[in-house]
Amino acid sequence: MNDTLVQGKTVTLHRQYSFVEEANKDPEVKEYFNMAYISVGSYSKTAGGPSASGMSRIEEQAIMPEITGIYPADGRKEFADSTNKYFKNLNTKIPPEGLKLEIGLDNPSIPVGFINKLENGQWDTDGPINMPLNASQYIRWRHALSHPLCAPDRDTADKYQHIKFFIQDEAAIVKATTALNKLEDIARKEYFKIIEDQSLVVQVLTLLGVPDARKLDVATAELSLKGYSTIDESISEDINEKKLRKFKEVSTDKELAVKYDIMQFISVGIFEQVGTRVLIKESGEQIGVNIKETAKWMQDKSNVQLIGAFKAQLEEFGGSKMESV
């Protein structure tokens, strides 16, 4: 955990009321909304994947044996199955006043998990473990923190209509437990921005290398985007880091629309990509040694007429509307 957490630390998991619910002053209606059964349920980070825990592998290995009674030493599959079953059935009900959760640690100056390493560099799973003060409540917090319908704070929740829950931390210290989790938090914030605009979803997925991204239905596209912006526990931390950094790089790129148009031109054969170089296919003229340089060519006002002709060709080929011109 980060060193700002202290023993006995609590956060509150709240419902995010809609505008209609907030505006309605009728006591009976208010009571109805308050009595409604609202809970943070299970979710998966990939289509058909296991139920997500929101925790790192180390957290799962340290905490889940206390909850399920199944240890990693009992077998990788047995441990994974028991963890998946637990989170598949996890349902955290949120009362109207919010749900307080204890997230403090035995030793708040170090992360949750195994404390000692063996000579081979692996964690000593038989050695001492830094545990949460309340394991079940800590798990519910970590599970909610990564939930696609839960925001890390009230300000973020107020910005997006699809958010159903948010976490309130009076000390404003709800942070990720590792550098990788921090990177995921950044990616998730970008994800929430992007899914408000379906054209952005298509652009980002295309630049991430998803084929025929514009042909995906909305639900599939958003699920795919979510996969790129969240940690996948089935792959290594290094691969997760590369994936999240790539997502951050693409989603925050100021030239995203231009680069998307370049990819459209390439997909229909107006441009040709040879290695990293980009050429006009018909003439063989090189217009950039890479996509970045090609984007500069696209934004050069002296090329407006030529790009207009390419745009007309794109429409003939059935390409989508150009985003940058």
N, C-alpha and C positions, 0 to 999 in steps of 0.2 A: 504494500500500500504506500501512498505517498506520505512523506514525513509530516504533513500538516494534520493528518488524522489523529485523533486522540481517543483514549479509552472512553467508552460510554457515549460515543458519538451517535446521534440519531438523525435520520432524514425522514421526510414525510412524503408518501406516495399519494397524489391527489387525482381526482377525476378532473378532466377538462370539460367544463360545461359549455354547451353551444351558445351562440348569441341568443337564440330563442329562449333557452333555459335561463340565461342570465337576465334577460329583459322581462320575463314574466314575473309579476309581483303577486299573483294570486296564491294565497297560502296553500290551498288544496293542490294546485298544480305543482308548487314547490315541493310539497310533501310527496307527490307522486314521483317526481324526478329523483328525490332523495331515496325513495324506497326501491327504485329500479335496481335490478341486480347488474352491477357493472364490475367486471373483473379483468385482470391481466391474465390472458390464457397462453397456451403454448403457441409457438411459432417455429418455423424453419428458416434457415438462411439461404437454402437453395431448394428448388422444386424437387419434391420427393426425398429430400434429405432428412437427416435425423433432427429431432426436436432440439432447438438451441438452448443453451444454458446461459449465454451471455458472459460466461467465465472463460479464463484461459485454461489450457490443459493442466498447468500446475495447480491452479485453484481447484479444478475438478478432482485431480488425483489426491489432493490434500483433504478436501472437505467431504466429497461424496461418500467415501466409505463410512463416515459417521452417520450419514443419512440413510444409505441403502444397505449397509452391512456387507457390500461387495467391494473387494480391494483389487487394485491393478494386478497384484500378484496372483489373484485367482484366475487370471486369464484376460487378455486384452479384449476379446469379444464379450466375455461375461461382464466385464466392467463397463464397457461401452453400452451394452444392451440395458444394463440396470440403470445407467445414467439417463439414457434416452427414454426409457419407460417412465422414470421419475418426472422428467421435464415435459413429456407428452401429456401427463396428467396434472401438471402443476396449474393451479387456478387461484390467483390471489385476488380475493374480493376486496373492493375498495369502498369503505363506508363513506357517507356524505362528508364527514369531517376530515377524511383522509386516513391513511394507515401509517402509523409511526413504525419505523424499522431501525433496529440497532445494528450499526455497521462497523462498530469499533473492533479493534484487534487486540490480542494478547500483548503483542509488541507493535505499537503503531508506527514505529520508525522503519520497519521493513515490510515487504510485500507478504501477502498470504502465501503459505506454501512451505516447502521443505527448507530447512535452514542450512544444512551441511551438504557438501559435495564429496563424492568419492574420488579416488585418485584418477579414475578414468574420465572425470569431468561430469559424470551423471549425478543427479540428485540422490542423496541418501534417503530412500523412502522408508527405511527402518529407523531413521534418526528423528530428532525433535522437529516439530511442525509449528509454524506460527499460524494460529487459528483465529477465526472470528470469535468474539464474545458470545454471539448468538448465531450459530451456523445457519439455521433455517431462515432467519430474517435477513442475514447477509445474502444468502442465495436468492431470495425473492427480490432484493434490491438490484443485484447484478443482472438477474433475469429481466427485470423491468427496464433497467437502464439501456439495454440493447434492443428492446422491443420496438418494432417499426411504428407502433401507435403511441409510443411514449417519448416525450421530450425530456431533455436533461434539466430544464428549468422552465419557469412560467413564461418568460419572454419568448422563448422559442415556441412554446405551445400556442401562444396567442397569434403567431404568424401563420400557422398552417391549420387549415380547416379539418384535415383528416386526423389530427392528433386527439387522442381520447384521454391521455394521462400525462402527468408531468411530475417531476421530483422536485421537492422544495427543500433546500438546505439553507437554513438561516445564516450559517457561516460561509455560504457560497464556496464550499470545498468539495462538491461532487465532481471528482476527477477520476480519470482512468487509472488503473493500478499499474500499468506498464506503458512504456513508450509506444508499443504497438496499439494498445487500447486508446491512447491519446490520438494516435493517427486515425484510428477508426472513428473516434468522436468527430474529428474534422471532416472525414469523408461522409459521415451520416448527416452532418449539417448541410453539406453540399447536395446530398441525395434529396433531402427534404425540399430544397430550393428547386431542384431540377424537375421533380415529378409534378410540380405545379404547371409545367408547360410541356406538353407532349412532344413538341418539335425539338425541345432541348434534350428530351430523353432519347430521341432518335439520333440526334447529332452526337451525343456523348457515346452511345452504344456503338455507332459507326466508327468513331475514332478509337474506340477500344478494341475494334476488330470483329464485332458481331456481324455476321453476314446477313444481308437483307433486313437490317434492323427496322426499316420503315414499314415492312410487311407484317411485323409482329403485332398482335392485338395488345391493347393497353395493359392488361393484367400481366401478360407474359413479359412485355418490355420492362415494366416496373420491377418485376421479380428478378429479371436478369440484371437490371441496374443495381438492385439491392445486393445481389451476389457479389458484384464488383466493389461495393462500398462497405462490406462488413467482413469480419474475420471468419475464415472457414477453418474450423477445428480439425478438419481431416487433412490439412496440408501444413507444411512447416511454417515456422514464424518468418523465415527469410522470404518464402514465396508469398506469404500474406503481406509482408511489408512492401514487396515490389508491386503487388497487385493494388494495394491501397494508395501507394505513392503515385502509381500510374493513373488511378482514378482521380486523385486530387489534381494531378498535373493537367489532365484532359478537361475535367469539369470546371476548372478555374481559368482555363486558357482564354485570353481576350480575343484570340483569333479563331475560336472554335467554329463559328459559322463559316468563315472563309475556308478553313481546312475541311469542313464537311462538304462544301461545294467542290473542292478539289477531288475528294474521294468519290463524289457522284460522277464527275467527269471521267475519272479513271474507270469506274464500274461500267460505264457504257461505251468506253473505248475512244472517247474524245481526247483524253490524256492517256499516256502510257507511263508506267513506272518500271524503270530498269534499275534494279538494286534500290538505291535511295533516290536516284535521279528521276525527275519528272520531265517528260517530253510531250509536245503536241504530236499526236500520233500521225496525222496526215502529212505534216511537213518534216517531222523528225527533229524539230527545233527544241533544244533543251531550254526549259524556262526556270529550272531550279535544281540545285544539287541535292535538295531534300525538300520535304513538305514545308518546312519553315520558310525556306527561300522562295518556294513557289507561292506561298501565301503573300509574300511581299510583292511578287509579280502581279498577283491577282488584284492587289490594292493600288497598283500604279495606274493613275488616271489615263495615261497614254494607251492603256490596253482595254479601255472601256468598250470600244466598238467590237473588238475581237471577242471579248468575253460575252457581249450581247449575242453575237452569232453562235457562240458555243451554247449559250443558254437556250436559244431556239432549237438547236440540235438536241439538247438534253430533253426538252419537252416532247420532241418527236419520238425520242427513245422511251418515253414514259417515265422519265425521272421526276422526282418531286420538285416543288418550287424551290428556287435558289434562295438561300438565307442571307447572303452577304451583299446582294445587289438589288 
